[in-house]
Amino acid sequence: MTVRVVTDSSTDLPRSLVEALGVTVVPLTVNFGAERLRDGVDIDHETFYQRLESSEVFPNTSQITPAEFSEAYSSVDPGSDIVSIHAAAELSGTINSARQAARASDVARRIEVVDGRSTSMALGHVVMRAARLAASGAPLEAVVDEANRQTARAAVWFTVDTLEFLARGGRIGRAKHLLGTMLRIKPLLTVRNGVVEPIAQLRTRAQAADALARLAEERRPLAALSVAYSTEEQAAETLADRLAERGLLPRGEILITRLGPAIGTHVGPGCLSVAVLKAGD
């Protein structure tokens, strides 16, 4: 049997790559009060951030239900096995829904669920690697092994304008102690073993961007590199140029993507992020 990869919209993968790789993306739901909007289906990135900055209602996210996963799995060619790769269990209950749907599937194929141990483009790079291997004709076991291997090599770092969004969304992790500190700090954060952890407190956006570049440089050699942003595209372009100038990867191989509603709900406007895959056998 062939293998197809399924993931959720917290990967922040550009639609063009999703389509090119044949990945099925199940959308998370963003809620503005009683209004439920599927990430990337009922609300696009630009509209989301406009509402985030203007709405008096603070949004939250809902995990994907087992029924929604069952529907997504059923939409995949029944002649294919499925590797379903999702955000860390500590960050979202989505992966538990995927596991429930996989166990309940009555289709004569195998469905393996992989915990990506992170989110956003750290997860996105893992999904891309798994999807490319699946497209080459590799069996299910090989694709699962690849996903787990790349998960161990993936890392993501990010800076936010305020910790308010992480705190309200319950995703603040070990950065909770920074709440109440001076408003002008630019916290530098990472996701480690599924938990948001602080790395440093910086004074300016420029210092934070420099720190993101240094962290990526410390992981070289790199197999993949991306820059993601919520509202400031030019800052992402400038950071990508800087990473290329440092010789991490050619500029054309550095992916720039926008953080979607599922992640944007928790990081807010002004977020800038770098994700990498460390090279290895």
C-alpha positions as protocol buffer text, in pm:
chain_id: "A"
residue {
  index: 1
  type: MET
  ca { x: 0 y: 0 z: 0 }
}
residue {
  index: 2
  type: THR
  ca { x: 102 y: 360 z: -52 }
}
residue {
  index: 3
  type: VAL
  ca { x: 136 y: 594 z: 244 }
}
residue {
  index: 4
  type: ARG
  ca { x: -28 y: 933 z: 292 }
}
residue {
  index: 5
  type: VAL
  ca { x: 54 y: 1190 z: 559 }
}
residue {
  index: 6
  type: VAL
  ca { x: -211 y: 1370 z: 764 }
}
residue {
  index: 7
  type: THR
  ca { x: -144 y: 1661 z: 999 }
}
residue {
  index: 8
  type: ASP
  ca { x: -324 y: 1956 z: 1156 }
}
residue {
  index: 9
  type: SER
  ca { x: -318 y: 2327 z: 1084 }
}
residue {
  index: 10
  type: SER
  ca { x: -78 y: 2407 z: 1369 }
}
residue {
  index: 11
  type: THR
  ca { x: 206 y: 2313 z: 1131 }
}
residue {
  index: 12
  type: ASP
  ca { x: 174 y: 2651 z: 954 }
}
residue {
  index: 13
  type: LEU
  ca { x: 271 y: 2491 z: 623 }
}
residue {
  index: 14
  type: PRO
  ca { x: 198 y: 2709 z: 320 }
}
residue {
  index: 15
  type: ARG
  ca { x: -94 y: 2582 z: 113 }
}
residue {
  index: 16
  type: SER
  ca { x: 126 y: 2548 z: -196 }
}
residue {
  index: 17
  type: LEU
  ca { x: 355 y: 2302 z: -15 }
}
residue {
  index: 18
  type: VAL
  ca { x: 62 y: 2111 z: 132 }
}
residue {
  index: 19
  type: GLU
  ca { x: -81 y: 2060 z: -215 }
}
residue {
  index: 20
  type: ALA
  ca { x: 255 y: 1974 z: -373 }
}
residue {
  index: 21
  type: LEU
  ca { x: 330 y: 1711 z: -108 }
}
residue {
  index: 22
  type: GLY
  ca { x: -19 y: 1562 z: -104 }
}
residue {
  index: 23
  type: VAL
  ca { x: -60 y: 1622 z: 271 }
}
residue {
  index: 24
  type: THR
  ca { x: -406 y: 1624 z: 427 }
}
residue {
  index: 25
  type: VAL
  ca { x: -439 y: 1909 z: 679 }
}
residue {
  index: 26
  type: VAL
  ca { x: -719 y: 1891 z: 935 }
}
residue {
  index: 27
  type: PRO
  ca { x: -808 y: 2244 z: 1055 }
}
residue {
  index: 28
  type: LEU
  ca { x: -824 y: 2342 z: 1418 }
}
residue {
  index: 29
  type: THR
  ca { x: -1106 y: 2571 z: 1523 }
}
residue {
  index: 30
  type: VAL
  ca { x: -1067 y: 2929 z: 1641 }
}
residue {
  index: 31
  type: ASN
  ca { x: -1351 y: 3063 z: 1854 }
}
residue {
  index: 32
  type: PHE
  ca { x: -1448 y: 3428 z: 1883 }
}
residue {
  index: 33
  type: GLY
  ca { x: -1709 y: 3389 z: 2153 }
}
residue {
  index: 34
  type: ALA
  ca { x: -1979 y: 3158 z: 2015 }
}
residue {
  index: 35
  type: GLU
  ca { x: -1849 y: 3195 z: 1659 }
}
residue {
  index: 36
  type: ARG
  ca { x: -1652 y: 2887 z: 1554 }
}
residue {
  index: 37
  type: LEU
  ca { x: -1417 y: 2929 z: 1257 }
}
residue {
  index: 38
  type: ARG
  ca { x: -1203 y: 2657 z: 1101 }
}
residue {
  index: 39
  type: ASP
  ca { x: -842 y: 2763 z: 1060 }
}
residue {
  index: 40
  type: GLY
  ca { x: -772 y: 2832 z: 693 }
}
residue {
  index: 41
  type: VAL
  ca { x: -1122 y: 2732 z: 586 }
}
residue {
  index: 42
  type: ASP
  ca { x: -1366 y: 2978 z: 743 }
}
residue {
  index: 43
  type: ILE
  ca { x: -1108 y: 3244 z: 822 }
}
residue {
  index: 44
  type: ASP
  ca { x: -783 y: 3335 z: 647 }
}
residue {
  index: 45
  type: HIS
  ca { x: -466 y: 3470 z: 803 }
}
residue {
  index: 46
  type: GLU
  ca { x: -519 y: 3837 z: 722 }
}
residue {
  index: 47
  type: THR
  ca { x: -878 y: 3844 z: 844 }
}
residue {
  index: 48
  type: PHE
  ca { x: -781 y: 3664 z: 1162 }
}
residue {
  index: 49
  type: TYR
  ca { x: -511 y: 3913 z: 1261 }
}
residue {
  index: 50
  type: GLN
  ca { x: -737 y: 4207 z: 1180 }
}
residue {
  index: 51
  type: ARG
  ca { x: -999 y: 4063 z: 1413 }
}
residue {
  index: 52
  type: LEU
  ca { x: -741 y: 3974 z: 1677 }
}
residue {
  index: 53
  type: GLU
  ca { x: -626 y: 4333 z: 1701 }
}
residue {
  index: 54
  type: SER
  ca { x: -972 y: 4493 z: 1684 }
}
residue {
  index: 55
  type: SER
  ca { x: -1214 y: 4251 z: 1851 }
}
residue {
  index: 56
  type: GLU
  ca { x: -1324 y: 4297 z: 2210 }
}
residue {
  index: 57
  type: VAL
  ca { x: -1365 y: 3919 z: 2228 }
}
residue {
  index: 58
  type: PHE
  ca { x: -1044 y: 3731 z: 2300 }
}
residue {
  index: 59
  type: PRO
  ca { x: -1028 y: 3416 z: 2082 }
}
residue {
  index: 60
  type: ASN
  ca { x: -942 y: 3065 z: 2187 }
}
residue {
  index: 61
  type: THR
  ca { x: -883 y: 2741 z: 2001 }
}
residue {
  index: 62
  type: SER
  ca { x: -1063 y: 2408 z: 2005 }
}
residue {
  index: 63
  type: GLN
  ca { x: -889 y: 2078 z: 1946 }
}
residue {
  index: 64
  type: ILE
  ca { x: -995 y: 1866 z: 1653 }
}
residue {
  index: 65
  type: THR
  ca { x: -1256 y: 1607 z: 1749 }
}
residue {
  index: 66
  type: PRO
  ca { x: -1224 y: 1231 z: 1685 }
}
residue {
  index: 67
  type: ALA
  ca { x: -1518 y: 1261 z: 1444 }
}
residue {
  index: 68
  type: GLU
  ca { x: -1335 y: 1527 z: 1242 }
}
residue {
  index: 69
  type: PHE
  ca { x: -1029 y: 1304 z: 1223 }
}
residue {
  index: 70
  type: SER
  ca { x: -1241 y: 1007 z: 1119 }
}
residue {
  index: 71
  type: GLU
  ca { x: -1384 y: 1216 z: 837 }
}
residue {
  index: 72
  type: ALA
  ca { x: -1036 y: 1325 z: 730 }
}
residue {
  index: 73
  type: TYR
  ca { x: -902 y: 970 z: 736 }
}
residue {
  index: 74
  type: SER
  ca { x: -1201 y: 853 z: 532 }
}
residue {
  index: 75
  type: SER
  ca { x: -1124 y: 1118 z: 269 }
}
residue {
  index: 76
  type: VAL
  ca { x: -781 y: 966 z: 207 }
}
residue {
  index: 77
  type: ASP
  ca { x: -755 y: 704 z: -65 }
}
residue {
  index: 78
  type: PRO
  ca { x: -863 y: 376 z: 103 }
}
residue {
  index: 79
  type: GLY
  ca { x: -573 y: 206 z: -72 }
}
residue {
  index: 80
  type: SER
  ca { x: -325 y: 403 z: 138 }
}
residue {
  index: 81
  type: ASP
  ca { x: -191 y: 361 z: 489 }
}
residue {
  index: 82
  type: ILE
  ca { x: -179 y: 682 z: 695 }
}
residue {
  index: 83
  type: VAL
  ca { x: 86 y: 845 z: 911 }
}
residue {
  index: 84
  type: SER
  ca { x: -83 y: 1116 z: 1117 }
}
residue {
  index: 85
  type: ILE
  ca { x: 164 y: 1367 z: 1268 }
}
residue {
  index: 86
  type: HIS
  ca { x: 51 y: 1626 z: 1521 }
}
residue {
  index: 87
  type: ALA
  ca { x: 147 y: 1888 z: 1777 }
}
residue {
  index: 88
  type: ALA
  ca { x: 285 y: 1777 z: 2113 }
}
residue {
  index: 89
  type: ALA
  ca { x: 32 y: 1620 z: 2349 }
}
residue {
  index: 90
  type: GLU
  ca { x: 136 y: 1869 z: 2619 }
}
residue {
  index: 91
  type: LEU
  ca { x: 30 y: 2158 z: 2395 }
}
residue {
  index: 92
  type: SER
  ca { x: -297 y: 2024 z: 2260 }
}
residue {
  index: 93
  type: GLY
  ca { x: -543 y: 1739 z: 2301 }
}
residue {
  index: 94
  type: THR
  ca { x: -558 y: 1711 z: 1922 }
}
residue {
  index: 95
  type: ILE
  ca { x: -326 y: 1412 z: 1909 }
}
residue {
  index: 96
  type: ASN
  ca { x: -549 y: 1221 z: 2151 }
}
residue {
  index: 97
  type: SER
  ca { x: -842 y: 1279 z: 1916 }
}
residue {
  index: 98
  type: ALA
  ca { x: -630 y: 1146 z: 1630 }
}
residue {
  index: 99
  type: ARG
  ca { x: -548 y: 833 z: 1830 }
}
residue {
  index: 100
  type: GLN
  ca { x: -913 y: 773 z: 1912 }
}
residue {
  index: 101
  type: ALA
  ca { x: -1011 y: 807 z: 1547 }
}
residue {
  index: 102
  type: ALA
  ca { x: -728 y: 575 z: 1439 }
}
residue {
  index: 103
  type: ARG
  ca { x: -838 y: 306 z: 1685 }
}
residue {
  index: 104
  type: ALA
  ca { x: -1199 y: 335 z: 1573 }
}
residue {
  index: 105
  type: SER
  ca { x: -1123 y: 317 z: 1201 }
}
residue {
  index: 106
  type: ASP
  ca { x: -1286 y: 20 z: 1031 }
}
residue {
  index: 107
  type: VAL
  ca { x: -1107 y: 68 z: 701 }
}
residue {
  index: 108
  type: ALA
  ca { x: -869 y: -213 z: 606 }
}
residue {
  index: 109
  type: ARG
  ca { x: -551 y: -11 z: 639 }
}
residue {
  index: 110
  type: ARG
  ca { x: -306 y: 94 z: 908 }
}
residue {
  index: 111
  type: ILE
  ca { x: -309 y: 437 z: 1072 }
}
residue {
  index: 112
  type: GLU
  ca { x: -9 y: 536 z: 1284 }
}
residue {
  index: 113
  type: VAL
  ca { x: -21 y: 853 z: 1495 }
}
residue {
  index: 114
  type: VAL
  ca { x: 308 y: 1033 z: 1570 }
}
residue {
  index: 115
  type: ASP
  ca { x: 359 y: 1294 z: 1842 }
}
residue {
  index: 116
  type: GLY
  ca { x: 568 y: 1569 z: 1679 }
}
residue {
  index: 117
  type: ARG
  ca { x: 677 y: 1697 z: 2025 }
}
residue {
  index: 118
  type: SER
  ca { x: 652 y: 2059 z: 1911 }
}
residue {
  index: 119
  type: THR
  ca { x: 435 y: 2281 z: 1695 }
}
residue {
  index: 120
  type: SER
  ca { x: 436 y: 2533 z: 1410 }
}
residue {
  index: 121
  type: MET
  ca { x: 721 y: 2492 z: 1160 }
}
residue {
  index: 122
  type: ALA
  ca { x: 926 y: 2261 z: 1384 }
}
residue {
  index: 123
  type: LEU
  ca { x: 635 y: 2025 z: 1324 }
}
residue {
  index: 124
  type: GLY
  ca { x: 596 y: 2144 z: 967 }
}
residue {
  index: 125
  type: HIS
  ca { x: 951 y: 2043 z: 873 }
}
residue {
  index: 126
  type: VAL
  ca { x: 890 y: 1695 z: 1016 }
}
residue {
  index: 127
  type: VAL
  ca { x: 569 y: 1662 z: 816 }
}
residue {
  index: 128
  type: MET
  ca { x: 743 y: 1768 z: 496 }
}
residue {
  index: 129
  type: ARG
  ca { x: 1021 y: 1512 z: 542 }
}
residue {
  index: 130
  type: ALA
  ca { x: 773 y: 1234 z: 613 }
}
residue {
  index: 131
  type: ALA
  ca { x: 555 y: 1331 z: 316 }
}
residue {
  index: 132
  type: ARG
  ca { x: 850 y: 1334 z: 77 }
}
residue {
  index: 133
  type: LEU
  ca { x: 956 y: 988 z: 190 }
}
residue {
  index: 134
  type: ALA
  ca { x: 598 y: 863 z: 157 }
}
residue {
  index: 135
  type: ALA
  ca { x: 582 y: 1002 z: -197 }
}
residue {
  index: 136
  type: SER
  ca { x: 894 y: 802 z: -286 }
}
residue {
  index: 137
  type: GLY
  ca { x: 705 y: 480 z: -217 }
}
residue {
  index: 138
  type: ALA
  ca { x: 845 y: 402 z: 128 }
}
residue {
  index: 139
  type: PRO
  ca { x: 636 y: 173 z: 351 }
}
residue {
  index: 140
  type: LEU
  ca { x: 449 y: 286 z: 661 }
}
residue {
  index: 141
  type: GLU
  ca { x: 719 y: 173 z: 906 }
}
residue {
  index: 142
  type: ALA
  ca { x: 987 y: 373 z: 725 }
}
residue {
  index: 143
  type: VAL
  ca { x: 772 y: 688 z: 718 }
}
residue {
  index: 144
  type: VAL
  ca { x: 697 y: 657 z: 1091 }
}
residue {
  index: 145
  type: ASP
  ca { x: 1067 y: 607 z: 1166 }
}
residue {
  index: 146
  type: GLU
  ca { x: 1153 y: 912 z: 957 }
}
residue {
  index: 147
  type: ALA
  ca { x: 898 y: 1126 z: 1139 }
}
residue {
  index: 148
  type: ASN
  ca { x: 1032 y: 1021 z: 1478 }
}
residue {
  index: 149
  type: ARG
  ca { x: 1393 y: 1071 z: 1369 }
}
residue {
  index: 150
  type: GLN
  ca { x: 1328 y: 1419 z: 1234 }
}
residue {
  index: 151
  type: THR
  ca { x: 1124 y: 1512 z: 1542 }
}
residue {
  index: 152
  type: ALA
  ca { x: 1439 y: 1461 z: 1749 }
}
residue {
  index: 153
  type: ARG
  ca { x: 1629 y: 1696 z: 1514 }
}
residue {
  index: 154
  type: ALA
  ca { x: 1368 y: 1973 z: 1501 }
}
residue {
  index: 155
  type: ALA
  ca { x: 1376 y: 2291 z: 1706 }
}
residue {
  index: 156
  type: VAL
  ca { x: 1180 y: 2614 z: 1714 }
}
residue {
  index: 157
  type: TRP
  ca { x: 1248 y: 2947 z: 1885 }
}
residue {
  index: 158
  type: PHE
  ca { x: 1028 y: 3253 z: 1890 }
}
residue {
  index: 159
  type: THR
  ca { x: 984 y: 3597 z: 2033 }
}
residue {
  index: 160
  type: VAL
  ca { x: 655 y: 3768 z: 2115 }
}
residue {
  index: 161
  type: ASP
  ca { x: 554 y: 4126 z: 2183 }
}
residue {
  index: 162
  type: THR
  ca { x: 360 y: 4019 z: 2491 }
}
residue {
  index: 163
  type: LEU
  ca { x: 308 y: 3703 z: 2695 }
}
residue {
  index: 164
  type: GLU
  ca { x: -61 y: 3787 z: 2731 }
}
residue {
  index: 165
  type: PHE
  ca { x: -174 y: 3559 z: 2449 }
}
residue {
  index: 166
  type: LEU
  ca { x: 22 y: 3256 z: 2571 }
}
residue {
  index: 167
  type: ALA
  ca { x: -107 y: 3312 z: 2923 }
}
residue {
  index: 168
  type: ARG
  ca { x: -473 y: 3349 z: 2823 }
}
residue {
  index: 169
  type: GLY
  ca { x: -453 y: 3043 z: 2601 }
}
residue {
  index: 170
  type: GLY
  ca { x: -297 y: 2832 z: 2876 }
}
residue {
  index: 171
  type: ARG
  ca { x: 20 y: 2768 z: 2673 }
}
residue {
  index: 172
  type: ILE
  ca { x: 264 y: 2975 z: 2875 }
}
residue {
  index: 173
  type: GLY
  ca { x: 444 y: 2674 z: 3022 }
}
residue {
  index: 174
  type: ARG
  ca { x: 761 y: 2756 z: 3217 }
}
residue {
  index: 175
  type: ALA
  ca { x: 756 y: 3118 z: 3103 }
}
residue {
  index: 176
  type: LYS
  ca { x: 486 y: 3193 z: 3359 }
}
residue {
  index: 177
  type: HIS
  ca { x: 734 y: 3354 z: 3596 }
}
residue {
  index: 178
  type: LEU
  ca { x: 800 y: 3628 z: 3339 }
}
residue {
  index: 179
  type: LEU
  ca { x: 445 y: 3759 z: 3374 }
}
residue {
  index: 180
  type: GLY
  ca { x: 445 y: 4086 z: 3560 }
}
residue {
  index: 181
  type: THR
  ca { x: 799 y: 4180 z: 3457 }
}
residue {
  index: 182
  type: MET
  ca { x: 863 y: 4505 z: 3275 }
}
residue {
  index: 183
  type: LEU
  ca { x: 645 y: 4547 z: 2970 }
}
residue {
  index: 184
  type: ARG
  ca { x: 931 y: 4639 z: 2740 }
}
residue {
  index: 185
  type: ILE
  ca { x: 1110 y: 4304 z: 2745 }
}
residue {
  index: 186
  type: LYS
  ca { x: 1112 y: 4083 z: 2437 }
}
residue {
  index: 187
  type: PRO
  ca { x: 1103 y: 3728 z: 2573 }
}
residue {
  index: 188
  type: LEU
  ca { x: 1284 y: 3461 z: 2373 }
}
residue {
  index: 189
  type: LEU
  ca { x: 1109 y: 3125 z: 2399 }
}
residue {
  index: 190
  type: THR
  ca { x: 1129 y: 2768 z: 2273 }
}
residue {
  index: 191
  type: VAL
  ca { x: 921 y: 2452 z: 2282 }
}
residue {
  index: 192
  type: ARG
  ca { x: 1110 y: 2170 z: 2451 }
}
residue {
  index: 193
  type: ASN
  ca { x: 949 y: 1829 z: 2506 }
}
residue {
  index: 194
  type: GLY
  ca { x: 613 y: 1983 z: 2433 }
}
residue {
  index: 195
  type: VAL
  ca { x: 645 y: 2266 z: 2687 }
}
residue {
  index: 196
  type: VAL
  ca { x: 703 y: 2638 z: 2624 }
}
residue {
  index: 197
  type: GLU
  ca { x: 1025 y: 2740 z: 2797 }
}
residue {
  index: 198
  type: PRO
  ca { x: 1194 y: 3081 z: 2828 }
}
residue {
  index: 199
  type: ILE
  ca { x: 1550 y: 3126 z: 2702 }
}
residue {
  index: 200
  type: ALA
  ca { x: 1622 y: 3494 z: 2753 }
}
residue {
  index: 201
  type: GLN
  ca { x: 1473 y: 3837 z: 2818 }
}
residue {
  index: 202
  type: LEU
  ca { x: 1584 y: 4095 z: 2565 }
}
residue {
  index: 203
  type: ARG
  ca { x: 1525 y: 4467 z: 2540 }
}
residue {
  index: 204
  type: THR
  ca { x: 1458 y: 4521 z: 2171 }
}
residue {
  index: 205
  type: ARG
  ca { x: 1318 y: 4345 z: 1867 }
}
residue {
  index: 206
  type: ALA
  ca { x: 1660 y: 4374 z: 1699 }
}
residue {
  index: 207
  type: GLN
  ca { x: 1826 y: 4191 z: 1989 }
}
residue {
  index: 208
  type: ALA
  ca { x: 1561 y: 3921 z: 1972 }
}
residue {
  index: 209
  type: ALA
  ca { x: 1616 y: 3874 z: 1597 }
}
residue {
  index: 210
  type: ASP
  ca { x: 1993 y: 3849 z: 1651 }
}
residue {
  index: 211
  type: ALA
  ca { x: 1934 y: 3586 z: 1920 }
}
residue {
  index: 212
  type: LEU
  ca { x: 1709 y: 3384 z: 1689 }
}
residue {
  index: 213
  type: ALA
  ca { x: 1983 y: 3387 z: 1424 }
}
residue {
  index: 214
  type: ARG
  ca { x: 2248 y: 3277 z: 1676 }
}
residue {
  index: 215
  type: LEU
  ca { x: 2034 y: 2988 z: 1800 }
}
residue {
  index: 216
  type: ALA
  ca { x: 1983 y: 2863 z: 1446 }
}
residue {
  index: 217
  type: GLU
  ca { x: 2355 y: 2900 z: 1374 }
}
residue {
  index: 218
  type: GLU
  ca { x: 2441 y: 2687 z: 1678 }
}
residue {
  index: 219
  type: ARG
  ca { x: 2246 y: 2396 z: 1524 }
}
residue {
  index: 220
  type: ARG
  ca { x: 2437 y: 2387 z: 1197 }
}
residue {
  index: 221
  type: PRO
  ca { x: 2475 y: 2196 z: 975 }
}
residue {
  index: 222
  type: LEU
  ca { x: 2109 y: 2229 z: 887 }
}
residue {
  index: 223
  type: ALA
  ca { x: 1887 y: 2021 z: 665 }
}
residue {
  index: 224
  type: ALA
  ca { x: 1596 y: 2269 z: 672 }
}
residue {
  index: 225
  type: LEU
  ca { x: 1534 y: 2622 z: 795 }
}
residue {
  index: 226
  type: SER
  ca { x: 1228 y: 2847 z: 808 }
}
residue {
  index: 227
  type: VAL
  ca { x: 1121 y: 3185 z: 938 }
}
residue {
  index: 228
  type: ALA
  ca { x: 761 y: 3241 z: 1046 }
}
residue {
  index: 229
  type: TYR
  ca { x: 580 y: 3560 z: 1140 }
}
residue {
  index: 230
  type: SER
  ca { x: 238 y: 3666 z: 1258 }
}
residue {
  index: 231
  type: THR
  ca { x: 205 y: 4026 z: 1135 }
}
residue {
  index: 232
  type: GLU
  ca { x: 545 y: 4164 z: 1033 }
}
residue {
  index: 233
  type: GLU
  ca { x: 645 y: 4011 z: 701 }
}
residue {
  index: 234
  type: GLN
  ca { x: 936 y: 4249 z: 642 }
}
residue {
  index: 235
  type: ALA
  ca { x: 1095 y: 4146 z: 972 }
}
residue {
  index: 236
  type: ALA
  ca { x: 1077 y: 3784 z: 856 }
}
residue {
  index: 237
  type: GLU
  ca { x: 1233 y: 3869 z: 517 }
}
residue {
  index: 238
  type: THR
  ca { x: 1514 y: 4060 z: 687 }
}
residue {
  index: 239
  type: LEU
  ca { x: 1584 y: 3774 z: 926 }
}
residue {
  index: 240
  type: ALA
  ca { x: 1588 y: 3523 z: 640 }
}
residue {
  index: 241
  type: ASP
  ca { x: 1840 y: 3741 z: 455 }
}
residue {
  index: 242
  type: ARG
  ca { x: 2057 y: 3750 z: 768 }
}
residue {
  index: 243
  type: LEU
  ca { x: 2043 y: 3371 z: 805 }
}
residue {
  index: 244
  type: ALA
  ca { x: 2149 y: 3326 z: 444 }
}
residue {
  index: 245
  type: GLU
  ca { x: 2435 y: 3576 z: 485 }
}
residue {
  index: 246
  type: ARG
  ca { x: 2560 y: 3368 z: 776 }
}
residue {
  index: 247
  type: GLY
  ca { x: 2575 y: 3068 z: 543 }
}
residue {
  index: 248
  type: LEU
  ca { x: 2317 y: 2853 z: 719 }
}
residue {
  index: 249
  type: LEU
  ca { x: 2139 y: 2772 z: 391 }
}
residue {
  index: 250
  type: PRO
  ca { x: 2104 y: 2946 z: 54 }
}
residue {
  index: 251
  type: ARG
  ca { x: 1837 y: 3217 z: 63 }
}
residue {
  index: 252
  type: GLY
  ca { x: 1617 y: 3026 z: -181 }
}
residue {
  index: 253
  type: GLU
  ca { x: 1604 y: 2727 z: 55 }
}
residue {
  index: 254
  type: ILE
  ca { x: 1489 y: 2927 z: 357 }
}
residue {
  index: 255
  type: LEU
  ca { x: 1113 y: 2902 z: 380 }
}
residue {
  index: 256
  type: ILE
  ca { x: 913 y: 3204 z: 495 }
}
residue {
  index: 257
  type: THR
  ca { x: 562 y: 3134 z: 618 }
}
residue {
  index: 258
  type: ARG
  ca { x: 290 y: 3310 z: 812 }
}
residue {
  index: 259
  type: LEU
  ca { x: 164 y: 3180 z: 1144 }
}
residue {
  index: 260
  type: GLY
  ca { x: -196 y: 3075 z: 1102 }
}
residue {
  index: 261
  type: PRO
  ca { x: -493 y: 3140 z: 1331 }
}
residue {
  index: 262
  type: ALA
  ca { x: -432 y: 2826 z: 1541 }
}
residue {
  index: 263
  type: ILE
  ca { x: -85 y: 2947 z: 1646 }
}
residue {
  index: 264
  type: GLY
  ca { x: -160 y: 3318 z: 1615 }
}
residue {
  index: 265
  type: THR
  ca { x: -427 y: 3290 z: 1884 }
}
residue {
  index: 266
  type: HIS
  ca { x: -155 y: 3195 z: 2132 }
}
residue {
  index: 267
  type: VAL
  ca { x: 135 y: 3419 z: 2023 }
}
residue {
  index: 268
  type: GLY
  ca { x: -44 y: 3731 z: 1904 }
}
residue {
  index: 269
  type: PRO
  ca { x: 72 y: 4010 z: 1670 }
}
residue {
  index: 270
  type: GLY
  ca { x: 444 y: 4076 z: 1639 }
}
residue {
  index: 271
  type: CYS
  ca { x: 561 y: 3717 z: 1678 }
}
residue {
  index: 272
  type: LEU
  ca { x: 877 y: 3615 z: 1490 }
}
residue {
  index: 273
  type: SER
  ca { x: 1002 y: 3257 z: 1484 }
}
residue {
  index: 274
  type: VAL
  ca { x: 1280 y: 3040 z: 1345 }
}
residue {
  index: 275
  type: ALA
  ca { x: 1255 y: 2662 z: 1305 }
}
residue {
  index: 276
  type: VAL
  ca { x: 1527 y: 2420 z: 1198 }
}
residue {
  index: 277
  type: LEU
  ca { x: 1601 y: 2059 z: 1122 }
}
residue {
  index: 278
  type: LYS
  ca { x: 1954 y: 1962 z: 1210 }
}
residue {
  index: 279
  type: ALA
  ca { x: 2128 y: 1763 z: 937 }
}
residue {
  index: 280
  type: GLY
  ca { x: 2206 y: 1399 z: 1003 }
}
residue {
  index: 281
  type: ASP
  ca { x: 2215 y: 1051 z: 855 }
}
